[in-house]
Amino acid sequence: MSPNPVLLQVRDLVVGFGKTEVVHGIGFDVAAGETMALVGESGCGKSLTAFALMRLLPHGARIFGGQVLFQGRDLVAAREKILRDIRGNEISLILQEPMTSLNPVLPIGLQIAEVLLRHKSMSRRQADRRVLELLSLVGIPEPQRRAREFPHNFSGGMRQRVMIAMAVACGPRLVIADEPTTALDVTIQAQVLDLLDRLRKDLSMAVLLITHDLGVVAQWADRVTVMYAGRVAEEGPVGPFFRQPRHPYARGLLGASVGDSGSAHYTTQRLVEIPGSVASAAAERGCPFAPRCPETIAACRVQPPRLEPVGEMHRVACPVEVAK
């Protein structure tokens, strides 16, 4: 674990739709000032987990059980009034498509100012001045002019910078970034992630980065938690994880990934496909990766394996690897 104090503790979190569980008792920590990446294929439950942390679940979804402890406060049990004070103030969320997150009929300066007016004791004039400072902070030129413009006047990368400005406006302790560069080209992706990392350091905040891109994880994260079918398969510091992934699914992800030329952690000569198809997150019996795993033993089909230590701050949910 990071030497910094733990900021967020997720314990046995269960989320689902109706009576069906799709996130099965997952847990992880985020330390103050670090970037922790939550990784997995589409449909593994990582975005649902992110929204559950702030109790902003889509229609029909609910939390079945578990705890989300933020600075010692359980957000699962907290009253809505407390959550409204925390959201956007102490914990902020950056979504993957800013064009659908920003209000198309309001100037972006007003949208950022609304966050400040809601959470900080500021006059409108003070908020407007702070908006210009925030736009400059995230690298948007001519902030006085751009603050009066609307989202459609901005490129995709600039809209994401606006979203980052809104997210950091109140000086949050934690920013949850849900696939923040999905809709951007590679060059703009790097610029946005560099900006987010610089702000993390300058503002002393933690980042929970939701992504499926291992190149992003290798370059920008401190620790990684890998999800598969609604369960945690492996977690650990980025360096040991990329040098020696222990879960067969994690090894498969790396084998199927194109190495990032800017990453010092991994390179791939030849892409290797993971056989079979992605398991349903609603499956309950045994390890969900067992049907696709070349190392399956009888124990894998009985019940989902628990996370067990396999190194310093490195845990894996695989009986075969734990036994080695």
DRENROTOR-445268 format. One record per residue: y negated, z, x of N, C-alpha, C, CB in turn; residue in one letter. Coordinates in steps of 0.05 Angstrom, whole numbers, plus 5000, padded with zeros to 4 digits. Each point is the difference from the previous one (the first is absolute). Glycine has a CB too. Example, Ala and Ser with C-alpha at 12.3 -4.5 7.8 and 13.67 -1.06 7.14 Angstrom:
511451565264497650004982497650005018502350254962A/495649615031497650015016497850144985501349575024S/
***
This chain:
502450005017497650004983497550005018502550254963M/495349645026497550005015499150285006498749574977S/500050475047498950275006497850084981501149925047P/497749904938498050064980501250144976497249615016N/501350554969501150144977500849794978497150405010P/504949684975500949824978497950004978504950095011V/494449674980498049974979501449964973496849805033L/505250034967501449934975503050045004496549664988L/504750484993502950055001501249904973499550405031Q/502349414971501449904976502850115001497249574998V/503650564981502650145000501649934974498050375027R/504349504977501949944979498749864976502650405014D/495749414992498549864979501849804985495750055027L/504449984947501749824983498149874980504250295005V/495949444994498249854982501749794986496050075030V/503449874945501549804986498749904975504050205018G/497549644967499049884975502050094978497749605023F/501250504955501850104979501750225010500049554979G/502750415020501950195010501249915027501050144953K/498049645058501249895024498450075025501849624972T/499550505047498750075025500049755018501450494996E/496349465017499949775019499050105027499149694962V/499750545040499450135026501550264999495349785005V/506650255014502050214998499550235021503349664984H/495150535009499850245016499049965028503550184973G/494549645031499249955027498150215010500549514992I/499350515035498150195012499149905027502350374976G/495249695030498849945026497550165004502049534999F/497050485025497550145006498049805012502450435008D/495049634988497949865013498250215013500149614967V/499650365060498450205014497049915000504050125029A/494350074975497149945002499549815023498950454980A/499649345014499149815021502049795008497350365015G/505149644974502049805008500249774980502550365024E/498849424984500749784982503050014997496149725014T/504850334961502850004994500649754983500350515003M/501649335005500749754985502450054983498149725037A/501750204937502250014982500949714996498350424976L/504249525033500849725003502449944982498450005047V/501849754944502349924984499549734987501350484993G/500949404997499849754986498650044973504249835023E/495049954965498850014974502150124980497049605010S/502150594973501750124981501450255009500649554983G/498950545042501450245010498750254990501349755040C/496450244948498750244989497750115016504350094981G/494949775040497950115017497350014986502449835039K/496849964946497550014985500150194977499249535013S/503050494974500350204978499750285011503149694975L/498050365049499750255013497050065006504649955021T/494049854989497250035007498350074975500549675037A/500050204941498650064975500850284989499749514990F/502850575014500850264991498650225014504549814989A/494850155037498750205015497350084988502249835041L/496549984946497450054987500250024970497849755038M/504750254952500450004971498549784986500750495002R/499649265009498849764988502249804994495750085025L/506450014962502449834995499549794978502850385015L/498549394987499849804979501150104974500349645035P/499150214943500950084974503150014999495949794980H/505150435009502950034998501350155022500049594975G/498650445048501150155023499250294998499849585028A/501950594983499450295001501350135024499550004950R/499550235057501250165021502150194988495849975028I/506750004980502250174990500050275013502649594991F/496650435035500150255014499149975029503850144971G/496050095042499150005028497250115003503049615008G/496150395017497350105006498549815018501750464996Q/495749535000498249855018497950205008500849554978V/499550575045498350215010497849895017503850334998L/493749684993497849905015498350245008500049554976F/499950525050498750235009500850254985496149725014Q/506550304980501150234986500049994970498750255039G/499849554949499849984971502149804990495150125001R/506449964978502049824989498749814980503650355006D/496249395001498749814983501749934975497649825040L/505050224962501749944977499450204977503649825031V/495850434976499550204980497150044994504150235016A/494149634998497150054997499049894974499549985049A/498450154940498749904976498449755006499750474982R/500049374997498649745004497250035011502849824962E/495850395030497350045009500050045031498850214956K/503149935054500250045029500649745014501550474993I/500349374995500749745012497549815000504850064984L/493649954995497649824999498150085023500549954950R/499450305057498350095022501149925027498550384972D/504249605030501249935025500049705005502950404996I/497749444983500249715003497349885007503749994966R/496349855055497549885009498350185017500149724960G/500550535040498450195015501650115024497650134958N/504749995037501750105021502349815007498850464986E/502149404994502049795004499049744988503850345000I/496249445016499149744990502249805001495350105015S/504449694969502149804998498849725004502650294968L/498649555050499249735005502349824990497150125040I/502349714941502049834987500249735015499250224956L/503049635039500549765015498449764991504550175007Q/494449834969498549774990497250094990504249764988E/493850245030497450114992498649854977499650145047P/501049614949498749854979500750114973500049595028M/502450524969500850114974499350304999503749674997T/495550455026499350285000497050054996503950085030S/494549734979497150024997499249894972499349955050L/498650174940498949914974498449745004499850484983N/501049305005498849745005497149984990504549814998P/494650374984497349974988498050215011502249814959V/498650345061498250205012499549945029501650354967L/496049675043499549965029501650205016495449844990P/505550085034501850175015498550265009502549595016I/494950394989498550245007500250214979496949725027G/502950204948500150194977502850124998496549744976L/505550105030502850104998500550215021501549564982Q/497550405042500350205021498450254993500749645035I/496850324955498350224993501250184979496149725011A/505450164970501350164979501950215011499649604970E/501850335052501850205012498450235011503349635012V/494550325001498350215011498850174979499149715039L/499950174940498750144978502050184985496749634996L/505950285003502050164986500850245016501749584979R/498550405047501250225016498050155017504149735000H/493650165006498150135018497450074985502049755040K/496750464969497550084988497749835012501750474992S/498149284999498149815010498249904978503249875037M/494450074969498249854982500849715002496250345004S/502849504977500649715001498849885025500049984950R/497750115059498849895024501750075025495450034978R/505550215023501750085022502649845001498150464998Q/503149504978502549844998499549725009501650294963A/496249595029499449725008499749985030497749924956D/501050285057499749995029502850035013495450204997R/506349974992502650045012501749744996499750494990R/499949374988501549744996499349815023499950074950V/497649915058499349825021501250085027495749904976L/504550375028501350105024502949935000496750375003E/504649654974502949954998500649705004500550394969L/497849445020500449715004499749925029498349924954L/499850205060499749965028502450115016495050024995S/506050214996502350135013502549825000498150444987L/502349424991502449834997499549715009501550294963V/496249665048499549745013499049784981503450135032G/495349944946498949804982497149965008503250134962I/496149625046497249955009498149994977501849745038P/495650304968497849994981500750184976498849535014E/501750734990500950174978498150024977502450255034P/495049744970498150014978500449774981496750245029Q/503649524982500549774982502750004988496949745028R/505250324988502749994990500650214979501449815044R/497250424958500450214980499349914972499150345035A/499249464962499249914974501849774990495350135011R/506549785005501749784992502650104986498249735039E/503250084950502450064984502549935015497449924958F/504950195034502549955015500649715005501750424981P/497749405000500749725005498349875022501349974952H/496550165056498449905022501250065028496050054970N/506250105030501250095026502649875004497750444996F/503049515030502649905007502150234996497949675033S/504750254969502150204997499850235020502949644982G/496550295043499850205021497650194995502149695032G/495650194959497750164995500350184975497249645021M/504350264959500650174977501750245008499749594970R/502250365048501650225009498350205016504049705001Q/494050215014498250185014498450174980499749675038R/499550204940498750154979501850224989497349594988V/505350355007501950204991500350235020502449634974M/497650305051500250215021497450175000503049705028I/494750184968497550154998500150204977497549615020A/503650304957500350184977501950225006499049624969M/503250315045502150205006499050225018503449654994A/494950285026499150205019497350134993502549755035V/496350174943497350084993499650305000499649594973A/502450555016499750294997501350165023499949934951C/501049935070501250145022502750124994495550095017G/506449764971502650114992501650095024500049704960P/501950495035501850095020502349805003498850484991R/501949374987502349825000499249744985503250395002L/497549395010499749744987502849884997495349925020V/505450004956502549864994499349704998502150414976I/499049445043499549715000502549854992496650055037A/503449844939502449874988499849705006500350354964D/501249565057500149725008497149895002504649944978E/493750185038497149934999499449725011499150485004P/502849385009499449745011501749784990498650245041T/502849814936501949804990498849734994502650384981T/495049625007498749754991498349875021500150194954A/500049915071498249915021501549845021497050394992L/501649425022501349865021500350185025498249564983D/503450355036500850175022497650115016504249745003V/493850095003497750095015498450214986499849555021T/499850414953498550194984501650264996497749634976I/504950355022501750244998499550185024503549744975Q/496650155049499650155024497250145000503149695025A/494950164966497350124999499850234981498149555011Q/503250424966499950224980501550245010499749664963V/502750305049501650225010498650145024504249774984L/494550075033498550125022497750184989501149605029D/497650304950497850154988501150264988497649584989L/504650414997501250234987500850215022501649724961L/499550185061500950185021497650135014504149725006D/493750124998497650115013498850224982499249565023R/500750394951498950204981501850254999497949634973L/504750335029501850235000499350195023503649714980R/495950175044499350165023497250124998503049725028K/495150114964497250094999499550214979498649565016D/502850424961499650184977502150224998497849624977L/504050385042502150215001501650024974497250255033S/503749524958501649994975502849905007495849934972M/506150125010502749905002500249754983501950475009A/500149364998500549764984502949994994496249755022V/504550214952502749944992500049704994500950474980L/500449385037500049714999502549894987497149985042L/502749904935502349894986500249705008499550334960I/502849595050500249735010502949915001495850065026T/504649684975502749895006500049865027500849944951H/496950075063499649845025500550195024496749694977D/505550265037500650175023498149955023504850004985L/494049765017498149955021497550184996501649535003G/497650514973497850194994500750285007498549704963V/504050385031500950275006500050045030502850014959V/498349805056500250035029497350035014504249734998A/493850144991497449995013498150234991500649515005Q/499750584970498050184989501050274992497649604985W/505050445012501050264990500850195022501549764959A/498450495035501150215018502950074993495350185005D/505249834969502750064991500849814978499550495013R/503149494981500949824980502250134983498949615029V/501050344944502150084982501049754986497950464993T/504749485010501149764988501450074974500749805046V/498650054933501250044974501949774993496050264985M/506149805001501849804989501050094973501449855047Y/498149994933501050054972499250284991503849695008A/493750394997499050254990500750245016500249794957G/501050185067500750225017499049965028504150084972R/495550145042499249995028502649955017496050304993V/503949485023502349945017499650115028500849594974A/496850405036499550105028497050075002503849715018E/495750485000497250075006499850105028499150114952E/498649835061499650095027497549885012504950065005G/494550035020497749885014500549705005499150445022P/498749414979500249715002501549915025495849964974V/503550175049501349915026503050024999495950155023G/505250094972503050024999501249834978499550465017P/499149514960501149844978500349705009497850314967F/500349585046500249725008501849965024495549934982F/504750275035501849985023502950034991496550195030R/504049994951502850054992500150084971501150155047Q/498649664935500350064971502950094995496449664987P/504050544996502650124997501449914974498450385027R/500149584952501249924974500749705001497450374976H/504949555014500749715000497949834985504850135002P/494049984977497949854986497649965017501750184957Y/497550035058497749985018500549795022498850484990A/503649535021500749805020500049724988502850345024R/498149644951499949744986497249904996504350114978G/493950075014497249924997498849905026499550344964L/501049795058499049915025501249745009499350475013L/503249494981501349755007499149774984503950265013G/495049804963499149784982496949975002503850094970A/495050045050497049995002499249845024499750454978S/498149405019498949855022498350195016499949574974V/500650455052498450185017497149925001504150075027G/494250134972497149965002499249985029499250254957D/499649545051499349965029498150225010500649514994S/498050624987498250215008501450275002496349754980G/506250265013501450265000501650045025500349974951S/499550285059501650075024502750124992495750075026A/504849964948502350154992502549834995496950324980H/502849435011502449854995499549705001501750374972Y/500449495037500049704999502749924989496749965039T/503449814948502549904989500449715009499550314960T/502749645053500649735009501049834977501150185045Q/500649934938501249854979500150174975502849735032R/496450154945500050164975502850024990495449844989L/505350405001502750064990499750094971501850125046V/499549744936499850064971501750254994499249524990E/499750654992501550224989501749894978496550355012I/506249684989501749884979499750134973503249885036P/497549984943499950114973497250014988503950275013G/495949864965497450024986499150294998501149584974S/496350455021498850274999501250164977495849825020V/505050424985501250184980497850084980503550165032A/497449904943498250114980499350285008502049714964S/495450355032499150285006501150204980495849815020A/505350084957501150184980502950085006497049784967A/504250105054502850075007500150305008500949525014A/501250614978500250295005502350085018497950074956E/504249785046502450085015500049905028502550024956R/497950155063500449925028497449905013504749894988G/495650025037497749895014499349734988501350255042C/496349704951499349754987500349765019496850244971P/503249815055500349775019502949945006495650135020F/506350044971502849975007501149724994500550484991A/498949394987501249734995499149795020500150124952P/497749935063499049805019500450085029496649874966R/504550375037500150125027502649945014497150374984C/502849535042502449945015501550255010497849575013P/501050664985501250255011500950194978497149945040E/503149974936500650184978502750145003497349714970T/502750565025502550154999500350124972499750105050I/502550034945500650104973497850204991504949945009A/494150225009498050204992497449874989501950315034A/497649454975497549864991500149934971499549825045C/502950164943500249914972500250244981502249585016R/497850664994500450244983497450104990504150115026V/494049944993497450114992497949915020502250404977Q/495349585015497949925018499950205024497449784962P/502550125062499950185024497250135002503449725023P/496650524988497550155004498849925027501750384972R/495749665030498749955026500850225019496149784977L/504850145047500950195020498749925027504450074976E/495050135041498749955026501949845019497250424994P/501649385019501549855021498449995026502349724964V/495650435037498250005023497650164994501649555015G/496650485004497550164996498349864979500250175047E/499449974930498349904978501149744988496050225021M/506649734983501249754991502450074982498549755042H/501450164932502250064982501049744987498050464991R/504649555001501249764988501950094978499649745043V/500650104936501950064978502449815002496150154970A/505649915050502349835005502150175013497149585005C/505250484982502050175012501249885025501050174955P/499249575047501149875024498250065024502149644972V/495350325025498150055022499850295007497449594986E/502650594994499850285005502450095017497450074957V/504949815038502550095014500149905028502350004957A/496049815051500249895027499050205021499349544981K/
***
